[in-house]
């Protein structure tokens, strides 16, 4: 059972954490009225965007291990 649980978190850990972070940012942006709430919204929504940009611009490796 522990191997199955480990495989689940290995596959879904980062996508779930990015989804929770995005949800926190959206709720904070909707309900905040400036100050700390806006900072939380900017950070929580900016981190997933930065991760997507990082992995989108990173050179891809082919099956032989060489970058394209």
SVG drawing of the C-alpha trace seen along z (x, -y; Angstrom):
<svg xmlns="http://www.w3.org/2000/svg" viewBox="-14 -48 37 50">
<polyline fill="none" stroke="black" stroke-width="0.4" points="0.0,0.0 2.8,-2.4 4.3,-1.9 0.9,-2.9 0.6,-6.0 4.2,-7.0 3.4,-6.7 0.3,-8.8 2.2,-11.7 5.1,-11.3 2.8,-11.8 0.2,-14.3 2.1,-16.2 3.2,-19.2 0.1,-19.6 -2.1,-19.4 0.1,-21.9 0.1,-24.3 -3.7,-24.0 -4.1,-24.7 -1.7,-27.7 -3.7,-29.0 -7.0,-28.6 -5.6,-30.5 -4.4,-33.3 -7.8,-33.6 -9.7,-33.6 -7.3,-36.2 -7.6,-38.4 -11.4,-38.2 -11.8,-39.0 -8.9,-41.2 -9.1,-45.0 -5.5,-45.9 -2.4,-45.4 -1.4,-41.9 -4.2,-40.2 -3.0,-41.7 0.5,-40.6 -0.7,-37.1 -2.7,-37.1 0.3,-38.3 2.6,-35.7 0.2,-32.8 -0.8,-33.5 2.7,-34.5 4.5,-31.3 2.5,-28.9 3.0,-31.3 6.8,-31.4 6.9,-27.6 5.1,-27.3 7.4,-29.8 10.5,-28.1 9.4,-24.7 8.2,-26.2 11.5,-27.9 13.7,-25.1 15.5,-23.3 13.9,-19.9 16.1,-16.8 15.7,-14.1 15.6,-10.4 19.4,-10.3 19.7,-13.0 20.9,-15.8 19.0,-19.1 17.1,-19.9"/>
</svg>
